[in-house]
Amino acid sequence: MIKNIELITEVAQEFTLQNIKFIVGFFLSFKSELLEGTSSLDIDFIIEAAEK
C-alpha cells in the first residue's frame, strides 16, 4: 500500500518541466515488424517539489 498518496497526487498535478532536478535515464528504442516501425522514448527523472 502506498502511504501519503495525497502528497504524491499533489506533486504530480503541480508538475512542470522546471521541477526536473536530474535526468537519470534516457532510453530510445526502435522496432520494425512487417513494414511497420515503432519507436519508444523513456526518460527517467527526479523532480524537486516545492516546500510548503
Biopython code that builds the backbone (N, CA, C, O; Angstrom):
import numpy as np
from Bio.PDB.StructureBuilder import StructureBuilder

atoms = [
    (1, "MET", "N", (0.840, -1.181, 0.000)),
    (1, "MET", "CA", (0.000, 0.000, 0.000)),
    (1, "MET", "C", (0.889, 1.250, 0.000)),
    (1, "MET", "O", (1.899, 1.306, 0.701)),
    (2, "ILE", "N", (0.505, 2.229, -0.781)),
    (2, "ILE", "CA", (1.271, 3.475, -0.868)),
    (2, "ILE", "C", (0.817, 4.412, 0.245)),
    (2, "ILE", "O", (-0.371, 4.687, 0.408)),
    (3, "LYS", "N", (1.793, 4.891, 1.003)),
    (3, "LYS", "CA", (1.481, 5.856, 2.055)),
    (3, "LYS", "C", (1.633, 7.255, 1.480)),
    (3, "LYS", "O", (2.393, 7.453, 0.532)),
    (4, "ASN", "N", (0.932, 8.216, 2.031)),
    (4, "ASN", "CA", (0.993, 9.618, 1.598)),
    (4, "ASN", "C", (0.588, 9.799, 0.140)),
    (4, "ASN", "O", (1.214, 10.572, -0.585)),
    (5, "ILE", "N", (-0.447, 9.097, -0.294)),
    (5, "ILE", "CA", (-0.900, 9.184, -1.684)),
    (5, "ILE", "C", (-1.342, 10.603, -2.031)),
    (5, "ILE", "O", (-1.227, 11.020, -3.183)),
    (6, "GLU", "N", (-1.844, 11.343, -1.052)),
    (6, "GLU", "CA", (-2.259, 12.724, -1.300)),
    (6, "GLU", "C", (-1.068, 13.584, -1.715)),
    (6, "GLU", "O", (-1.186, 14.416, -2.613)),
    (7, "LEU", "N", (0.071, 13.387, -1.068)),
    (7, "LEU", "CA", (1.279, 14.135, -1.400)),
    (7, "LEU", "C", (1.756, 13.800, -2.812)),
    (7, "LEU", "O", (2.124, 14.693, -3.574)),
    (8, "ILE", "N", (1.748, 12.526, -3.156)),
    (8, "ILE", "CA", (2.165, 12.108, -4.496)),
    (8, "ILE", "C", (1.235, 12.696, -5.548)),
    (8, "ILE", "O", (1.700, 13.199, -6.571)),
    (9, "THR", "N", (-0.063, 12.640, -5.313)),
    (9, "THR", "CA", (-1.041, 13.182, -6.254)),
    (9, "THR", "C", (-0.865, 14.682, -6.415)),
    (9, "THR", "O", (-0.925, 15.190, -7.535)),
    (10, "GLU", "N", (-0.653, 15.387, -5.341)),
    (10, "GLU", "CA", (-0.469, 16.838, -5.382)),
    (10, "GLU", "C", (0.784, 17.222, -6.171)),
    (10, "GLU", "O", (0.743, 18.144, -6.986)),
    (11, "VAL", "N", (1.886, 16.526, -5.936)),
    (11, "VAL", "CA", (3.136, 16.813, -6.639)),
    (11, "VAL", "C", (2.973, 16.529, -8.134)),
    (11, "VAL", "O", (3.454, 17.297, -8.967)),
    (12, "ALA", "N", (2.300, 15.438, -8.475)),
    (12, "ALA", "CA", (2.094, 15.089, -9.880)),
    (12, "ALA", "C", (1.214, 16.113, -10.587)),
    (12, "ALA", "O", (1.456, 16.422, -11.754)),
    (13, "GLN", "N", (0.210, 16.640, -9.917)),
    (13, "GLN", "CA", (-0.683, 17.629, -10.526)),
    (13, "GLN", "C", (0.011, 18.965, -10.726)),
    (13, "GLN", "O", (-0.339, 19.699, -11.650)),
    (14, "GLU", "N", (0.981, 19.302, -9.889)),
    (14, "GLU", "CA", (1.687, 20.578, -9.984)),
    (14, "GLU", "C", (2.972, 20.467, -10.802)),
    (14, "GLU", "O", (3.763, 21.409, -10.831)),
    (15, "PHE", "N", (3.194, 19.324, -11.471)),
    (15, "PHE", "CA", (4.441, 19.076, -12.195)),
    (15, "PHE", "C", (4.612, 20.024, -13.381)),
    (15, "PHE", "O", (3.673, 20.248, -14.145)),
    (16, "THR", "N", (5.816, 20.580, -13.530)),
    (16, "THR", "CA", (6.227, 21.328, -14.713)),
    (16, "THR", "C", (7.653, 20.897, -15.052)),
    (16, "THR", "O", (8.335, 20.301, -14.218)),
    (17, "LEU", "N", (8.094, 21.189, -16.242)),
    (17, "LEU", "CA", (9.457, 20.833, -16.630)),
    (17, "LEU", "C", (10.493, 21.544, -15.769)),
    (17, "LEU", "O", (11.627, 21.076, -15.664)),
    (18, "GLN", "N", (10.131, 22.654, -15.157)),
    (18, "GLN", "CA", (11.048, 23.390, -14.296)),
    (18, "GLN", "C", (11.335, 22.638, -12.998)),
    (18, "GLN", "O", (12.319, 22.935, -12.320)),
    (19, "ASN", "N", (10.491, 21.668, -12.644)),
    (19, "ASN", "CA", (10.685, 20.883, -11.421)),
    (19, "ASN", "C", (11.727, 19.783, -11.581)),
    (19, "ASN", "O", (12.140, 19.188, -10.585)),
    (20, "ILE", "N", (12.167, 19.494, -12.814)),
    (20, "ILE", "CA", (13.120, 18.410, -13.030)),
    (20, "ILE", "C", (14.474, 18.797, -12.459)),
    (20, "ILE", "O", (15.054, 19.811, -12.848)),
    (21, "LYS", "N", (14.970, 17.993, -11.545)),
    (21, "LYS", "CA", (16.254, 18.245, -10.887)),
    (21, "LYS", "C", (17.377, 17.510, -11.623)),
    (21, "LYS", "O", (18.408, 18.106, -11.936)),
    (22, "PHE", "N", (17.179, 16.217, -11.900)),
    (22, "PHE", "CA", (18.176, 15.397, -12.585)),
    (22, "PHE", "C", (17.495, 14.475, -13.584)),
    (22, "PHE", "O", (16.393, 13.991, -13.326)),
    (23, "ILE", "N", (18.134, 14.228, -14.717)),
    (23, "ILE", "CA", (17.715, 13.167, -15.631)),
    (23, "ILE", "C", (18.638, 11.993, -15.341)),
    (23, "ILE", "O", (19.857, 12.101, -15.469)),
    (24, "VAL", "N", (18.044, 10.868, -14.949)),
    (24, "VAL", "CA", (18.847, 9.715, -14.539)),
    (24, "VAL", "C", (18.851, 8.602, -15.581)),
    (24, "VAL", "O", (19.639, 7.661, -15.477)),
    (25, "GLY", "N", (17.988, 8.698, -16.575)),
    (25, "GLY", "CA", (17.964, 7.689, -17.630)),
    (25, "GLY", "C", (17.313, 8.245, -18.876)),
    (25, "GLY", "O", (16.326, 8.975, -18.794)),
    (26, "PHE", "N", (17.864, 7.902, -20.034)),
    (26, "PHE", "CA", (17.346, 8.371, -21.313)),
    (26, "PHE", "C", (17.479, 7.199, -22.282)),
    (26, "PHE", "O", (18.587, 6.868, -22.705)),
    (27, "PHE", "N", (16.367, 6.574, -22.634)),
    (27, "PHE", "CA", (16.393, 5.359, -23.428)),
    (27, "PHE", "C", (15.534, 5.530, -24.675)),
    (27, "PHE", "O", (14.361, 5.893, -24.582)),
    (28, "LEU", "N", (16.112, 5.270, -25.829)),
    (28, "LEU", "CA", (15.425, 5.364, -27.107)),
    (28, "LEU", "C", (15.533, 4.018, -27.797)),
    (28, "LEU", "O", (16.633, 3.485, -27.940)),
    (29, "SER", "N", (14.408, 3.458, -28.228)),
    (29, "SER", "CA", (14.446, 2.163, -28.904)),
    (29, "SER", "C", (13.586, 2.207, -30.164)),
    (29, "SER", "O", (12.593, 2.931, -30.237)),
    (30, "PHE", "N", (13.986, 1.428, -31.133)),
    (30, "PHE", "CA", (13.267, 1.309, -32.393)),
    (30, "PHE", "C", (12.934, -0.160, -32.630)),
    (30, "PHE", "O", (13.680, -1.054, -32.230)),
    (31, "LYS", "N", (11.802, -0.391, -33.287)),
    (31, "LYS", "CA", (11.367, -1.756, -33.551)),
    (31, "LYS", "C", (10.653, -1.770, -34.902)),
    (31, "LYS", "O", (9.844, -0.885, -35.182)),
    (32, "SER", "N", (10.935, -2.738, -35.717)),
    (32, "SER", "CA", (10.318, -2.846, -37.032)),
    (32, "SER", "C", (9.707, -4.230, -37.186)),
    (32, "SER", "O", (10.382, -5.246, -37.016)),
    (33, "GLU", "N", (8.413, -4.254, -37.513)),
    (33, "GLU", "CA", (7.710, -5.521, -37.724)),
    (33, "GLU", "C", (6.779, -5.385, -38.920)),
    (33, "GLU", "O", (5.920, -4.504, -38.951)),
    (34, "LEU", "N", (6.950, -6.245, -39.884)),
    (34, "LEU", "CA", (6.045, -6.326, -41.042)),
    (34, "LEU", "C", (5.740, -4.953, -41.656)),
    (34, "LEU", "O", (4.582, -4.542, -41.732)),
    (35, "LEU", "N", (6.759, -4.272, -42.078)),
    (35, "LEU", "CA", (6.660, -2.980, -42.766)),
    (35, "LEU", "C", (6.140, -1.850, -41.885)),
    (35, "LEU", "O", (5.812, -0.777, -42.393)),
    (36, "GLU", "N", (6.059, -2.063, -40.605)),
    (36, "GLU", "CA", (5.603, -1.014, -39.688)),
    (36, "GLU", "C", (6.658, -0.809, -38.607)),
    (36, "GLU", "O", (7.057, -1.755, -37.927)),
    (37, "GLY", "N", (7.101, 0.428, -38.455)),
    (37, "GLY", "CA", (8.105, 0.725, -37.447)),
    (37, "GLY", "C", (7.509, 1.464, -36.266)),
    (37, "GLY", "O", (6.564, 2.240, -36.410)),
    (38, "THR", "N", (8.064, 1.216, -35.117)),
    (38, "THR", "CA", (7.651, 1.927, -33.910)),
    (38, "THR", "C", (8.895, 2.372, -33.153)),
    (38, "THR", "O", (9.967, 1.785, -33.294)),
    (39, "SER", "N", (8.738, 3.392, -32.370)),
    (39, "SER", "CA", (9.842, 3.854, -31.531)),
    (39, "SER", "C", (9.300, 4.197, -30.152)),
    (39, "SER", "O", (8.111, 4.462, -29.974)),
    (40, "SER", "N", (10.192, 4.185, -29.198)),
    (40, "SER", "CA", (9.812, 4.456, -27.818)),
    (40, "SER", "C", (10.901, 5.299, -27.160)),
    (40, "SER", "O", (12.090, 5.008, -27.291)),
    (41, "LEU", "N", (10.485, 6.342, -26.454)),
    (41, "LEU", "CA", (11.413, 7.180, -25.705)),
    (41, "LEU", "C", (11.007, 7.130, -24.239)),
    (41, "LEU", "O", (9.872, 7.451, -23.886)),
    (42, "ASP", "N", (11.940, 6.729, -23.397)),
    (42, "ASP", "CA", (11.679, 6.597, -21.961)),
    (42, "ASP", "C", (12.697, 7.475, -21.231)),
    (42, "ASP", "O", (13.904, 7.257, -21.342)),
    (43, "ILE", "N", (12.210, 8.461, -20.490)),
    (43, "ILE", "CA", (13.079, 9.363, -19.738)),
    (43, "ILE", "C", (12.761, 9.215, -18.257)),
    (43, "ILE", "O", (11.622, 9.425, -17.841)),
    (44, "ASP", "N", (13.752, 8.857, -17.471)),
    (44, "ASP", "CA", (13.610, 8.754, -16.018)),
    (44, "ASP", "C", (14.215, 10.004, -15.401)),
    (44, "ASP", "O", (15.328, 10.396, -15.752)),
    (45, "PHE", "N", (13.494, 10.626, -14.491)),
    (45, "PHE", "CA", (13.986, 11.862, -13.897)),
    (45, "PHE", "C", (13.569, 11.985, -12.441)),
    (45, "PHE", "O", (12.659, 11.298, -11.977)),
    (46, "ILE", "N", (14.248, 12.866, -11.737)),
    (46, "ILE", "CA", (13.944, 13.173, -10.344)),
    (46, "ILE", "C", (13.425, 14.600, -10.309)),
    (46, "ILE", "O", (14.029, 15.505, -10.884)),
    (47, "ILE", "N", (12.297, 14.796, -9.630)),
    (47, "ILE", "CA", (11.753, 16.152, -9.517)),
    (47, "ILE", "C", (11.974, 16.688, -8.107)),
    (47, "ILE", "O", (12.147, 15.938, -7.146)),
    (48, "GLU", "N", (11.960, 17.998, -8.024)),
    (48, "GLU", "CA", (12.097, 18.661, -6.732)),
    (48, "GLU", "C", (10.783, 19.361, -6.445)),
    (48, "GLU", "O", (10.406, 20.296, -7.151)),
    (49, "ALA", "N", (10.091, 18.917, -5.423)),
    (49, "ALA", "CA", (8.814, 19.504, -5.055)),
    (49, "ALA", "C", (9.031, 20.771, -4.257)),
    (49, "ALA", "O", (9.991, 20.887, -3.495)),
    (50, "ALA", "N", (8.129, 21.717, -4.439)),
    (50, "ALA", "CA", (8.222, 22.974, -3.694)),
    (50, "ALA", "C", (7.924, 22.728, -2.217)),
    (50, "ALA", "O", (7.031, 21.947, -1.886)),
    (51, "GLU", "N", (8.647, 23.374, -1.352)),
    (51, "GLU", "CA", (8.401, 23.245, 0.083)),
    (51, "GLU", "C", (7.118, 23.969, 0.447)),
    (51, "GLU", "O", (6.796, 25.017, -0.112)),
    (52, "LYS", "N", (6.395, 23.391, 1.393)),
    (52, "LYS", "CA", (5.137, 24.019, 1.826)),
    (52, "LYS", "C", (5.179, 24.295, 3.290)),
    (52, "LYS", "O", (4.215, 24.821, 3.847)),
]
sb = StructureBuilder()
sb.init_structure("model")
sb.init_model(0)
sb.init_chain("A")
sb.init_seg("    ")
for serial, (resi, resn, name, xyz) in enumerate(atoms, 1):
    if name == "N":
        sb.init_residue(resn, " ", resi, " ")
    sb.init_atom(name, np.array(xyz, "f"), 0.0, 1.0, " ", f" {name:<3s}", serial, name[0])
structure = sb.get_structure()
